[in-house]
Amino acid sequence: MSDTPQSGLSDNAAGAIAYLTFVPAIVFLVLPPYNTSPYVRFHAWQSIFLNVAAFAIYVVLGILSVFVATIMPFGYFGGYGVWYLVVTAVRLALFIIWLICVLKAVNGGKFKLPIIGAISEQMANK
């Protein structure tokens, strides 16, 4: 997996960089020689889908936070304090998932996320 293209960037490095934001992922899907590597394409697609999923989760959490703030009483362990802990746990889980994906990409492996990974693999092999 660590074939080095003419630019000097290995597939492992390109796969990991694709997870930084969706911008490098899109760039790797467009630029040769990276757009011909199924390994880089997989990580680029998975990064894009992970970003979309994280954005959707943050939107839902934001909407729910408004309802929780208006319904639940304030206080650290009263309703909103517990909600804050739930939101923090979700953010931490997303960060850990992202970190695992980056570390697997750097080391030449794949961490297929349950739904996103299968779709990414299909898109990478097209």
N, C-alpha and C positions, 0 to 999 in steps of 0.2 A: 504494500500500500504506500510505501514511501518513495515512489518514483519521483525524481526531481525534474520538473519541466524546465524549459530553457530560462524561465524567469528566476529560477532558484528557489521557488516556494514549493515545498513538498506537498503531496496530497494530504498528509496528516496535518500539516500546518494550515492548509487551505480549509480543511474540514473543521478545524477548531476555530479559525477566524470567522467562518460563516456564522458561528453562534454569537458573535459580539453584538450584532443587531441584524435586522433584516436587510440592511443595505449591502454589506459584503456578500450575503447569501445571494441576493439578486445579481450582484456583479459576477459572482462565480458561475451562476447559471447562464450568463451571457458571454463571458470572455473565454476564448480558447486559451489554453488547452484544458482548462478546468471544466468546461461544459461537456467535455467528452469523457470525463472520468466518472464512472458510476459511484465511486466512493465519495467524491466531492459533491456530486449532485444529490446523493442521499442526505448528506449532512446539511446542504443548503436548503433542500426542501423541508427537512425536519425542523430546521431553525425557523423558517418562515411560518410553518404551521404551529410551532411552539409559541412564537411571538403572537400570532393571531389568537391562539387559545388563552395565553396569558392576558392579552388585552381584553378579551371577552370576560374572563374571570374578574379582572379588575373593575370592569364596567358593572357587572352584576354585584360585586361587593360594594361598590360605591352607591348604587341604587339602594341596596339593602341597608347600608349604613345610615342613609337618610331616614328610612323607616324605623330602624332600631333606635336612632337618636330621638325620634319624636314619640315613640311608644314606651321605651324602657326608661326607668328612672336612672338618673346619673349616680355615680358612685363607683369606686374602683371595681368592686366585685358585685355591684348591682347590675343591671342589664348591660349597659354600654361598656363597662370594664371587661366583662366576659367577651363581648363582641369584639373588642379591641384585641384580645388575646387570640380569638379565632382568626381574625384578619391577619395578624402577625404570623400565626402558624401556617396559613395558606401561602403567604409571601415567602416564608422560609422554605416551605416545601417546593415552591416553584424555583427558588434559587438553587436548592440542592439538585433538583432535576436538571436544571441548566448546567450546573457545575459537573455533574456526572457525564452529561453529553459532551461537554468540552474536553474533559479528561479522557474519555473513551476515544474521541476523535484524534487527540494528540498522540495517543498510544496506538493508533491504527485499528481500533475496534469500532464496533457499532453498539449503541445502546438504543434498541428499538422501543420507543414509547408505545403503549398499548394500541391506540387507534391511529395516532399520528405517524408512527413508525411504518405501519403497513402501507398507508397512503404514500408516504415519502419514498418507500422502496419501489412501489409501482411507478411513481413519477420519475424516479432516478433511472429506471430500466427502460424507459421509453426511448 
